[in-house]
């Protein structure tokens, strides 16, 4: 009698753990891409560095499918001098969201961003 409830609780824990792991991975990737963008000498080079970093390193996060990532960058003009890298990741194709009829899950679109101050002062 208790077994179905415990199985549902265990399934929910595993599913939410996976979702949180993806959220954390996307946030870490955005932060690392923003830090890599600081090395650029121009705004175009900073944007290219961030995009290339995401492209080259997304596969290192075993849970992320690089084809589902979208990158955008916003480089503020001086005096703000902030580089903001935003990532959007679509989890609708993951195995977890195939089980979403059993347990309600958060939105399958993960949006995270990171900002760093532009160097060169």
C-alpha positions as CSV (number, residue, x, y, z in Angstrom):
1,X,0.0,0.0,0.0
2,X,2.9,2.3,0.7
3,X,5.0,1.2,-2.2
4,X,3.3,3.2,-4.9
5,X,3.6,6.4,-2.9
6,X,7.2,5.8,-2.2
7,X,7.9,5.0,-5.9
8,X,6.1,8.2,-6.9
9,X,8.2,10.1,-4.4
10,X,11.4,8.5,-5.7
11,X,10.5,9.2,-9.3
12,X,9.7,12.8,-8.5
13,X,13.0,13.2,-6.7
14,X,15.0,11.8,-9.7
15,X,13.1,13.9,-12.2
16,X,13.5,17.2,-10.3
17,X,17.1,16.4,-9.6
18,X,17.7,16.1,-13.3
19,X,15.9,19.4,-14.0
20,X,17.9,21.2,-11.3
21,X,21.1,19.7,-12.7
22,X,20.3,21.0,-16.2
23,X,19.5,24.5,-14.7
24,X,22.9,24.5,-12.9
25,X,24.8,23.3,-16.0
26,X,23.3,26.1,-18.1
27,X,24.1,28.7,-15.5
28,X,27.7,27.5,-15.2
29,X,28.1,27.4,-19.0
30,X,26.8,31.0,-19.2
31,X,29.2,32.2,-16.4
32,X,32.2,30.5,-18.1
33,X,31.2,32.0,-21.5
34,X,30.9,35.5,-20.0
35,X,34.4,35.1,-18.4
36,X,35.9,34.0,-21.7
37,X,34.4,37.0,-23.5
38,X,36.4,39.4,-21.4
39,X,39.6,38.5,-23.3
40,X,38.3,40.0,-26.5
41,X,39.7,43.3,-27.8
42,X,36.5,44.5,-29.5
43,X,32.8,43.9,-29.0
44,X,32.6,41.6,-32.0
45,X,35.5,39.5,-30.8
46,X,33.9,39.3,-27.3
47,X,30.7,38.1,-28.8
48,X,32.5,35.5,-31.0
49,X,34.6,34.3,-28.0
50,X,31.5,33.7,-25.9
51,X,29.6,31.9,-28.7
52,X,32.7,29.7,-29.5
53,X,33.1,28.8,-25.9
54,X,29.5,27.6,-25.6
55,X,29.8,25.7,-28.9
56,X,33.1,24.0,-27.9
57,X,32.3,23.3,-24.3
58,X,28.6,22.5,-24.1
59,X,29.2,18.8,-24.8
60,X,31.5,18.6,-21.8
61,X,28.4,18.9,-19.6
62,X,27.1,15.4,-20.2
63,X,23.5,16.4,-19.6
64,X,23.4,19.2,-22.2
65,X,22.6,18.7,-25.8
66,X,24.6,21.4,-27.7
67,X,22.0,21.5,-30.5
68,X,19.3,22.7,-28.0
69,X,21.3,25.8,-26.8
70,X,20.8,29.3,-28.0
71,X,23.3,32.0,-27.2
72,X,22.8,35.8,-27.1
73,X,25.1,38.5,-25.9
74,X,24.6,42.0,-24.8
75,X,27.6,44.3,-24.4
76,X,26.9,47.5,-22.7
77,X,28.6,50.7,-23.8
78,X,30.9,52.6,-21.4
79,X,30.5,53.6,-18.6
80,X,28.5,50.4,-17.7
81,X,31.1,48.2,-19.4
82,X,29.1,45.0,-18.7
83,X,29.1,41.9,-20.9
84,X,26.0,39.8,-20.4
85,X,25.8,36.3,-22.0
86,X,22.3,34.7,-22.0
87,X,21.7,31.1,-22.8
88,X,18.4,29.4,-23.6
89,X,18.1,25.6,-23.4
90,X,15.1,23.6,-24.6
91,X,14.6,20.3,-22.6
92,X,11.4,19.3,-24.4
93,X,13.2,16.4,-26.2
94,X,14.8,15.0,-23.0
95,X,13.6,11.7,-21.5
96,X,12.5,13.6,-18.3
97,X,9.8,15.6,-20.1
98,X,8.4,12.4,-21.7
99,X,7.4,11.5,-18.1
100,X,5.9,14.9,-17.3
101,X,2.4,13.5,-17.5
102,X,3.2,11.5,-14.4
103,X,4.6,14.4,-12.3
104,X,4.2,18.1,-13.0
105,X,7.5,19.7,-14.0
106,X,8.7,23.3,-14.5
107,X,8.9,24.9,-17.9
108,X,11.1,22.9,-20.3
109,X,12.8,26.1,-21.5
110,X,15.7,27.1,-19.2
111,X,17.0,30.7,-19.5
112,X,20.1,31.7,-17.6
113,X,22.5,34.6,-17.9
114,X,25.7,35.8,-16.5
115,X,27.4,39.2,-16.5
116,X,31.0,40.3,-16.1
117,X,32.6,43.7,-16.2
118,X,34.6,44.5,-19.3
119,X,38.3,44.8,-18.7
120,X,40.9,47.1,-20.2
121,X,40.9,49.9,-17.6
